[in-house]
Structures are given as structure tokens and as C-alpha cells.
Amino acid sequence: MHKYHISYLIIIMTIAMISLIALQMYWINSAFSIKNEELLRTASIALQSFALKLKKLETLQAIKSSKESHRNNTDSVFKSPRSNQRYTTNNQIINKESNILESNDIAESYLIALKSEGIIKRISYYNIHNIIQSEFSKLGILAPFHWGLVDSKKSNIVYAEHSVFSEELIHSMLYVQLFPHDILTSNYRLSVIFPEIQAYIIDSLSIFLLGSASCILLIMGIFSISISSLLKQKKLSKMKADFIDNMTHEFQTPLATISLASEALRDQEILESELTRNRFLDAIHKENSRLSKHVDLILQIATLEDKSIPLILESVNIHEILELAIDKQLINIRNKGGKINSVFLANHSTIHGDSHHLFNVFTNLLDNACKFSKDFPDITIKTENTKHDILIQIIDRGIGIKKEDHKKIFDRFYRVITSNRHDVKGFGLGLSYVHSIVTMHKGSVSIQSHAKNGSTFSVKLPLEQ
């Protein structure tokens, strides 16, 4: 995919994700508003029921008081001494009706007396909070609340269940007029507030909010994975393009040298000169070895792609493998005027591994150390034992590697950027191969390096038990 197409796709996906998240947030906000309006509407209905119930309770209290006042009189109307039980039915009815009228008059007088006592005393006979809570519960409202009495004319608080909420109670839109059927309309209203209304609504919408949050997280997760995959694809495409460019250069140069040397050897004069002939033959041999090395490295990576090919594990002496790798690189290092030092301090050096691939690992690391040495390579190979492992360190005094490149150098096709991209030979496959093989041996490989201060590659492999 073209790099610009990937960029456009990322932009489109970003806009789509932001739009989906914005839509989810709009739905959540709408659900919150609807739930808030529903709660206030239901609470208003419950307060109307509360006002009616309070009036009924007051009326019942008046009737009860009147009955208690006339209980004795009522008993005397219907009861008489046994010696004089000669009352007629009509007299009983007249006395009963008279008694009821008298009771109604007393009840009405009781209500008038209550109204004259003042609003606070008038409601002090009842547990207002419990009555309101009962009406709220009937309609499914379980949110904590506070109530207070507000003088509608003076717009001040007459009584507050909790004084800290006085200001909120005065301005509350959730209220009910008390005793609206009085002859003289009451100036007092009962106001209610829900101090934890937001928490209550969020709790009541918890399933919806959890579902929405899960959808948002899922969208963000899919988006992140998609963007990451696209960026990796873009990076891989670039690295593959660089690999093909490098491979073309790496193969083209030795092929051109071999072609020129072959053409020169057709000249009879050159064939007759042994010194010149040998020089061209050496050039052909050298470039052929270089080609062979490149092909081997590509085949090594191809082998790793086929995970069905197992390692041939056996008892392997790491010191012997290192000696073979040193012998292979020694001529190349000496040709550049360098040297290689061996410091084998490990007393136990036998591991369970594949000798062929381990040989390639250390050959690649030594070749890497040689390539990144500017003038005269000075390389040290050091081994030592840790608790259950053998540690192999390959130390060079070359150009070093910047810290920001440390995590990337083990990626396939990655090459450290230099002033000239073809100045350092290779495809960016060697360290990737090293990391893969060491990992397959249940080991680890790391780097310590600073620009212009050389590098130390450390390979840790488990010892044979």
C-alpha cells in the first residue's frame, strides 16, 4: 500500500473513531438528562401525594381528639341504670345525632386551633421526613434528600432539616404548597433537594454507562490495533524497500567485479602474467565468498520463517564454537590491521544447543564488530559464568550505536543510519537472526553502547543441566 494511502486511511479512521466516541458521549448525556427530568417529575408527583396525606393525617388527628373528648358523653347516652331502661328508639337516635354534631363541632374547633398555632408547630406532630420518604419509595425514588419550609412571600427559610442546604432549598424547583385547601391560603411551601442526585442517576444508569464505556474502549482498542498494524505495515514496507535496494547494491558490486575480472582473464597477455592473473583470481574468489555469505544469511532468515524446522540440539562447548567463529573472522580482521582478544573465564561452557546456528550467531556478531570499527578493529571476546548461565560478551571500540537505536537493531531489515547508507555493508538481517536463535535457545541478547564509544553485545545462554 502506498504511504500516502496509509496516511489518508489513518486520518479517516481517526475521524470515524472521534465521531463514534462523540456520538456515545451525546447518548450518555441525553440519557442523563432524561433520567434527571424523570426523577424530578416523579418526585413532584410524590410531593403532591405527601401534601394530601399530611392533610388527611391532620383531619384524622382532629377526629381522634374529638372522640376522646366525648367518649364519656357518648357512653351516657346509650347506657342507663338497669332499673330505668325505658328509653325509646327515637330518643336514642336524637341523642346520637346530637352527639355526632357536637363531635364535628369539636373537630372543627380543633383544626382551627391547630391552624392558629403556626406552621412549624402544625407539622411538628408528624415525622415529615419519613412520610416524604414513604411517598418517594412508592414511586421508586431511593435517592437521599433533604427538606425545608420556605416562606413564599419573604423568600426565606423558615425551617431546614439541615441548615447548610438553606440556600439550595430556597431556590429549589421541587416543592409543594402546604395545606392548599385552607380558607386562607398558606404562604409556606415544602421544598426538597437531592444533594447526591448526580451519583444516584449515574448508579441507576450503571449498566447503560458500563455498556457505553465498554463500547468506547472496544472502539479505541480496535482503532489502536488497526493504527499500530498500519504503521507497522508502513514501516515494514519501507524496510523491505531499503532491503531490496541494499541487496541490489550488495549483489551488484561483487557481480560487476567478477564480470570485469573474468573479461580481463580472457586477455592473453594477462594470462601469461602470473602475478596479474593471480590478482584477478583472488578478486573473483573474494567477491564469490562475499556473495556466498550474503546468500547464507538470507537462507538463515528464510529457515527461521519455517517454524516447522527444529533446532538440532546436542551438547555444545561454547568455547569451541567461539574459537571456530574467531578463526573464520581472523583473516578479515587482520586484513584491516586489527586484532581479536579471547578472555575465556567461564569454568563451565557446555550448553544444550544447535552448533550450526550458534556458530552463525557469533560469526554475525564478530562480523558486526568488525564492520562498525572505523580504522583498526580491536575486539575482545569474554566469557564468564553466572548462576545457571554462561555469559558471552563481544566488545569492540568502534563507532558505537545511539541509545535510540538500541531497541530497533534487532528488528528485521533495520540498519543503523550512517552518513552514507551503503558505507556499512549488510541487509539488516544479521542481528535479527542473532536475536531469534538466542531466543530459541531460551537465552537473551542485549547491547550496551554509546555513539563513538564502541559497543558490547552480551549473549546469555543456559548451561546444560
VMD Tcl script that draws the C-alpha trace (Angstrom):
set ca {
  {0.00 0.00 0.00}
  {1.27 3.45 -0.94}
  {2.47 5.51 2.03}
  {0.03 8.34 1.21}
  {-2.88 5.87 1.11}
  {-1.92 4.67 4.60}
  {-1.81 8.27 5.87}
  {-5.25 9.03 4.40}
  {-6.65 5.81 5.86}
  {-5.29 6.70 9.31}
  {-6.89 10.17 9.09}
  {-10.26 8.71 8.03}
  {-10.15 6.12 10.83}
  {-9.26 8.81 13.36}
  {-12.20 10.98 12.29}
  {-14.53 7.95 12.40}
  {-13.36 6.98 15.90}
  {-13.74 10.54 17.22}
  {-17.24 10.70 15.69}
  {-18.27 7.40 17.28}
  {-16.95 8.44 20.69}
  {-18.70 11.85 20.37}
  {-21.96 10.05 19.50}
  {-21.58 7.76 22.52}
  {-20.96 10.78 24.77}
  {-24.05 12.50 23.32}
  {-26.16 9.42 24.08}
  {-24.82 9.26 27.62}
  {-25.53 12.96 28.18}
  {-29.06 12.59 26.75}
  {-29.76 9.56 28.95}
  {-28.52 11.50 31.99}
  {-30.80 14.48 31.19}
  {-33.83 12.26 30.60}
  {-33.25 10.38 33.86}
  {-32.86 13.68 35.75}
  {-36.12 15.05 34.31}
  {-37.92 11.78 35.07}
  {-36.67 11.83 38.67}
  {-37.84 15.43 39.24}
  {-41.23 14.75 37.62}
  {-41.78 11.63 39.74}
  {-40.62 13.43 42.88}
  {-43.10 16.25 42.16}
  {-45.96 13.73 41.97}
  {-44.78 12.16 45.24}
  {-44.80 15.59 46.95}
  {-48.39 16.20 45.83}
  {-49.33 12.87 47.40}
  {-47.42 13.92 50.53}
  {-49.44 17.17 50.81}
  {-52.74 15.28 50.56}
  {-51.58 12.69 53.09}
  {-50.49 15.41 55.52}
  {-53.97 16.99 55.28}
  {-55.63 13.62 55.90}
  {-53.40 12.93 58.88}
  {-54.28 16.30 60.37}
  {-58.01 15.65 59.86}
  {-57.75 12.19 61.40}
  {-55.89 13.65 64.36}
  {-58.73 16.14 64.89}
  {-61.38 13.40 64.71}
  {-59.42 11.23 67.12}
  {-59.13 14.07 69.61}
  {-62.86 14.84 69.41}
  {-63.72 11.20 70.00}
  {-61.57 11.06 73.08}
  {-63.21 14.23 74.44}
  {-66.76 12.88 74.07}
  {-66.26 9.24 74.90}
  {-67.84 9.62 78.31}
  {-70.83 11.59 76.99}
  {-71.41 9.04 74.27}
  {-71.42 6.23 76.81}
  {-74.01 8.05 78.96}
  {-76.39 8.48 76.01}
  {-76.56 4.76 75.24}
  {-76.25 3.39 78.77}
  {-78.66 3.77 81.77}
  {-79.25 2.07 85.09}
  {-80.94 -1.31 84.80}
  {-83.88 -0.21 86.85}
  {-84.74 2.58 84.35}
  {-84.10 1.11 80.86}
  {-87.22 2.65 79.27}
  {-85.69 4.89 76.53}
  {-87.39 4.79 73.19}
  {-85.66 4.26 69.90}
  {-86.48 7.80 68.75}
  {-84.82 9.27 71.82}
  {-81.66 7.21 71.12}
  {-81.46 8.46 67.53}
  {-81.98 12.09 68.58}
  {-79.31 11.80 71.25}
  {-76.88 10.08 68.80}
  {-77.31 12.73 66.08}
  {-76.85 15.46 68.65}
  {-73.68 13.79 69.84}
  {-72.23 13.49 66.28}
  {-72.93 17.15 65.54}
  {-71.26 18.09 68.76}
  {-68.23 15.91 67.84}
  {-67.94 17.60 64.40}
  {-68.03 20.99 66.05}
  {-65.23 19.94 68.40}
  {-63.14 18.53 65.49}
  {-63.59 21.76 63.53}
  {-62.59 23.74 66.60}
  {-59.53 21.53 66.96}
  {-58.49 22.19 63.36}
  {-58.94 25.95 63.80}
  {-56.83 25.80 66.93}
  {-54.09 23.91 65.03}
  {-54.05 26.46 62.23}
  {-53.62 29.27 64.72}
  {-50.58 27.61 66.30}
  {-48.22 28.37 63.39}
  {-46.85 26.24 60.57}
  {-43.90 24.76 62.47}
  {-45.99 23.55 65.39}
  {-48.69 22.43 63.00}
  {-46.36 19.97 61.28}
  {-44.37 19.08 64.39}
  {-46.87 16.33 65.26}
  {-45.71 14.25 62.25}
  {-42.43 12.72 61.08}
  {-42.25 14.70 57.85}
  {-39.05 13.03 56.60}
  {-40.48 9.54 56.95}
  {-43.74 10.50 55.24}
  {-41.88 12.03 52.27}
  {-39.56 9.04 52.12}
  {-42.56 6.69 52.10}
  {-44.15 8.56 49.17}
  {-40.84 8.59 47.28}
  {-40.35 4.85 47.86}
  {-43.80 4.07 46.45}
  {-42.68 5.65 43.16}
  {-39.25 4.01 43.20}
  {-37.18 7.02 44.34}
  {-34.47 5.88 46.74}
  {-32.11 8.86 46.46}
  {-31.15 10.63 49.72}
  {-32.89 14.00 50.15}
  {-33.30 16.99 52.49}
  {-36.40 19.11 53.05}
  {-37.23 22.51 54.45}
  {-40.05 25.05 54.89}
  {-39.85 28.20 52.79}
  {-41.90 31.38 53.21}
  {-43.01 32.06 49.62}
  {-43.68 35.78 50.23}
  {-40.45 36.60 52.04}
  {-38.35 34.04 50.11}
  {-36.56 32.95 53.25}
  {-36.12 29.65 55.04}
  {-38.46 29.02 57.98}
  {-37.14 25.58 58.85}
  {-34.43 23.40 57.31}
  {-33.69 19.80 58.09}
  {-30.01 20.69 57.59}
  {-29.16 24.40 57.69}
  {-26.20 24.01 55.29}
  {-28.71 23.45 52.47}
  {-30.85 26.51 53.25}
  {-29.90 28.45 50.13}
  {-30.46 25.44 47.86}
  {-33.89 24.82 49.45}
  {-34.99 28.44 48.86}
  {-34.17 28.19 45.14}
  {-35.28 24.59 44.66}
  {-37.75 24.00 41.83}
  {-39.02 20.87 43.56}
  {-41.65 21.95 46.10}
  {-45.31 21.62 47.14}
  {-47.70 24.14 48.69}
  {-48.77 23.03 52.20}
  {-52.45 22.93 53.17}
  {-53.73 24.39 49.88}
  {-57.41 23.89 50.88}
  {-57.30 26.17 53.90}
  {-59.72 29.12 53.81}
  {-56.73 31.43 53.94}
  {-54.12 30.06 51.58}
  {-50.86 29.15 53.32}
  {-47.75 31.11 52.34}
  {-45.49 28.20 53.08}
  {-44.15 25.60 50.74}
  {-42.15 22.45 51.46}
  {-39.01 22.31 49.28}
  {-36.91 19.23 48.62}
  {-33.40 18.84 47.22}
  {-31.36 15.77 46.22}
  {-27.73 16.63 47.15}
  {-26.39 13.44 45.58}
  {-28.62 13.41 42.52}
  {-25.75 13.00 40.03}
  {-24.31 9.99 41.87}
  {-27.80 8.50 42.15}
  {-28.51 8.91 38.43}
  {-25.10 7.50 37.50}
  {-25.77 4.50 39.75}
  {-29.21 3.96 38.21}
  {-27.65 4.14 34.73}
  {-24.65 1.99 35.68}
  {-25.50 -0.86 33.27}
  {-26.02 1.56 30.39}
  {-22.87 3.51 31.26}
  {-20.86 0.30 31.61}
  {-22.06 -0.85 28.20}
  {-21.23 2.52 26.62}
  {-17.80 2.62 28.28}
  {-17.12 -0.91 27.06}
  {-18.10 0.09 23.52}
  {-15.84 3.15 23.66}
  {-12.92 1.11 25.00}
  {-13.55 -1.57 22.38}
  {-13.60 1.05 19.62}
  {-10.42 2.64 20.94}
  {-8.76 -0.77 21.24}
  {-9.66 -1.77 17.70}
  {-8.56 1.65 16.48}
  {-5.21 1.40 18.30}
  {-4.57 -2.10 16.96}
  {-5.53 -1.03 13.45}
  {-3.35 2.08 13.53}
  {-0.47 0.09 15.02}
  {-0.82 -2.55 12.29}
  {-0.94 0.10 9.57}
  {2.12 1.88 10.95}
  {3.97 -1.41 11.22}
  {2.95 -2.25 7.67}
  {4.17 1.15 6.53}
  {7.45 0.69 8.41}
  {7.86 -2.85 7.08}
  {7.19 -1.69 3.53}
  {9.88 0.95 3.84}
  {12.33 -1.51 5.39}
  {11.65 -4.05 2.64}
  {12.22 -1.37 0.03}
  {15.52 -0.49 1.72}
  {16.37 -4.20 1.89}
  {15.81 -4.64 -1.84}
  {17.90 -1.53 -2.51}
  {20.69 -2.80 -0.26}
  {20.52 -6.30 -1.67}
  {20.75 -4.92 -5.22}
  {23.79 -2.91 -4.25}
  {25.41 -5.76 -2.30}
  {24.94 -8.23 -5.15}
  {25.63 -5.82 -7.97}
  {29.10 -4.78 -6.78}
  {30.65 -8.29 -6.46}
  {28.93 -9.46 -9.67}
  {30.37 -6.48 -11.53}
  {33.84 -7.21 -10.10}
  {33.62 -10.89 -11.07}
  {32.42 -9.93 -14.56}
  {35.30 -7.50 -15.10}
  {37.88 -9.95 -13.74}
  {36.53 -12.71 -15.97}
  {36.71 -10.47 -19.02}
  {40.28 -9.47 -18.13}
  {41.36 -13.10 -17.86}
  {40.39 -13.61 -21.48}
  {43.28 -11.32 -22.41}
  {46.29 -13.47 -23.44}
  {48.81 -11.02 -22.01}
  {47.17 -11.15 -18.56}
  {47.05 -14.93 -18.68}
  {50.78 -15.02 -19.37}
  {51.50 -12.76 -16.37}
  {51.19 -15.00 -13.28}
  {51.16 -12.05 -10.85}
  {48.34 -10.24 -12.68}
  {46.43 -13.47 -13.25}
  {46.56 -14.35 -9.54}
  {45.40 -10.86 -8.60}
  {42.27 -11.21 -10.74}
  {41.65 -14.74 -9.49}
  {41.91 -13.53 -5.89}
  {39.39 -10.79 -6.67}
  {36.98 -13.35 -8.13}
  {37.43 -15.63 -5.10}
  {36.93 -12.76 -2.66}
  {33.77 -11.48 -4.34}
  {32.43 -15.01 -4.68}
  {32.92 -15.53 -0.92}
  {31.12 -12.26 -0.31}
  {28.17 -13.38 -2.44}
  {28.11 -16.73 -0.69}
  {28.00 -15.03 2.68}
  {25.03 -12.88 1.65}
  {23.17 -15.89 0.29}
  {23.83 -17.84 3.51}
  {22.43 -15.01 5.62}
  {19.26 -14.77 3.53}
  {18.85 -18.55 3.74}
  {19.28 -18.38 7.52}
  {16.43 -15.90 7.80}
  {14.29 -17.98 5.43}
  {14.96 -21.01 7.62}
  {13.67 -19.14 10.67}
  {10.44 -18.32 8.83}
  {9.72 -22.04 8.60}
  {8.98 -22.81 12.25}
  {8.48 -26.46 11.47}
  {12.27 -26.87 11.18}
  {13.53 -27.72 14.69}
  {16.95 -26.99 16.12}
  {19.33 -29.94 16.23}
  {20.10 -29.85 19.94}
  {23.16 -31.52 21.40}
  {25.86 -30.92 23.98}
  {27.90 -27.99 22.69}
  {31.03 -26.38 24.11}
  {30.64 -22.63 23.65}
  {34.40 -22.04 23.82}
  {34.92 -24.36 20.86}
  {32.18 -22.60 18.87}
  {33.80 -19.24 19.66}
  {37.20 -20.48 18.52}
  {35.74 -21.56 15.17}
  {34.00 -18.20 14.74}
  {37.25 -16.36 15.57}
  {39.18 -18.43 13.02}
  {36.66 -17.53 10.31}
  {36.84 -13.79 11.03}
  {40.55 -13.58 11.90}
  {41.81 -13.08 8.33}
  {39.24 -10.33 7.68}
  {40.17 -8.56 10.93}
  {43.92 -8.79 10.29}
  {43.49 -7.52 6.75}
  {42.09 -4.34 8.30}
  {45.06 -4.15 10.68}
  {43.03 -5.16 13.70}
  {43.24 -7.75 16.45}
  {40.95 -10.00 18.44}
  {41.42 -10.99 22.10}
  {39.95 -14.03 23.84}
  {39.28 -13.91 27.59}
  {37.56 -17.18 28.46}
  {36.83 -17.04 32.20}
  {33.87 -19.42 32.28}
  {34.66 -22.70 34.03}
  {31.51 -24.33 32.68}
  {30.86 -23.75 28.99}
  {28.71 -26.69 27.87}
  {25.16 -25.94 26.81}
  {22.36 -27.81 25.06}
  {22.11 -26.17 21.63}
  {22.47 -26.24 17.86}
  {26.16 -25.85 16.99}
  {25.50 -24.73 13.41}
  {23.18 -21.86 14.32}
  {25.26 -20.84 17.36}
  {28.32 -20.66 15.11}
  {26.36 -18.35 12.80}
  {25.30 -16.20 15.77}
  {28.85 -15.49 16.93}
  {30.12 -15.13 13.36}
  {27.50 -12.44 12.76}
  {28.37 -10.63 16.00}
  {32.10 -10.67 15.19}
  {31.42 -9.52 11.63}
  {29.25 -6.73 13.01}
  {32.02 -5.63 15.39}
  {34.50 -5.58 12.52}
  {32.21 -3.64 10.17}
  {31.50 -0.92 12.73}
  {35.17 -0.37 13.55}
  {36.37 2.65 11.59}
  {40.13 2.16 11.49}
  {41.73 -0.87 13.13}
  {39.30 -3.32 14.75}
  {40.07 -4.06 18.39}
  {37.69 -6.80 19.53}
  {37.54 -8.72 22.78}
  {35.53 -11.88 23.42}
  {34.91 -12.53 27.09}
  {33.08 -15.39 28.81}
  {32.06 -15.94 32.43}
  {29.59 -17.96 34.43}
  {26.58 -16.57 36.22}
  {24.30 -18.64 38.46}
  {22.90 -21.05 35.85}
  {24.15 -19.47 32.62}
  {27.18 -18.64 30.57}
  {27.62 -15.00 29.58}
  {29.43 -14.22 26.32}
  {30.41 -10.60 25.67}
  {31.74 -9.30 22.35}
  {33.33 -5.90 22.93}
  {34.51 -3.53 20.22}
  {35.89 0.01 20.18}
  {34.08 1.06 17.04}
  {31.73 3.91 16.19}
  {29.07 2.79 18.69}
  {25.29 2.88 18.37}
  {22.98 5.65 19.58}
  {20.72 4.83 22.52}
  {17.54 5.43 20.50}
  {18.61 2.65 18.09}
  {19.16 0.01 20.78}
  {15.61 -1.39 20.71}
  {15.41 -1.31 16.91}
  {18.67 -3.01 15.91}
  {17.19 -6.47 16.50}
  {14.28 -5.74 14.13}
  {14.38 -7.37 10.74}
  {15.72 -5.17 7.93}
  {16.68 -2.39 10.34}
  {20.02 -0.72 9.67}
  {21.66 1.96 11.78}
  {21.64 5.21 9.82}
  {25.07 6.48 8.81}
  {26.19 9.37 6.63}
  {26.31 7.00 3.66}
  {23.64 4.30 3.54}
  {25.99 1.99 1.63}
  {29.01 2.78 3.76}
  {28.30 -0.16 6.06}
  {27.55 -3.38 4.19}
  {24.63 -5.66 5.03}
  {20.89 -6.19 4.75}
  {19.82 -5.51 8.33}
  {19.22 -9.23 8.90}
  {22.22 -10.33 10.96}
  {21.16 -9.06 14.41}
  {17.57 -10.14 13.80}
  {18.87 -13.65 13.14}
  {21.06 -13.48 16.28}
  {18.09 -12.45 18.45}
  {15.85 -15.20 17.02}
  {18.38 -18.01 17.50}
  {19.34 -16.93 21.03}
  {15.66 -16.71 21.99}
  {15.05 -20.20 20.57}
  {17.83 -21.40 22.90}
  {15.95 -19.80 25.86}
  {18.65 -17.18 26.19}
  {18.85 -13.42 25.84}
  {20.90 -10.88 23.92}
  {21.40 -7.23 24.84}
  {23.55 -4.26 23.90}
  {25.43 -1.58 25.80}
  {26.67 1.18 23.55}
  {27.13 4.90 23.14}
  {27.91 6.82 19.98}
  {31.70 6.93 19.28}
  {32.43 4.79 22.36}
  {32.13 1.26 20.98}
  {29.59 -1.46 21.70}
  {29.24 -4.51 23.92}
  {26.89 -7.30 22.83}
  {26.04 -9.69 25.68}
  {24.64 -13.15 24.99}
  {23.37 -15.20 27.93}
  {22.65 -18.92 27.41}
  {21.50 -21.50 29.96}
  {24.08 -24.14 30.90}
  {23.42 -27.82 30.34}
  {21.94 -29.39 33.45}
}
mol new
graphics top color blue
foreach p $ca { graphics top sphere $p radius 0.5 }
foreach p [lrange $ca 0 end-1] q [lrange $ca 1 end] { graphics top cylinder $p $q radius 0.2 }
display resetview
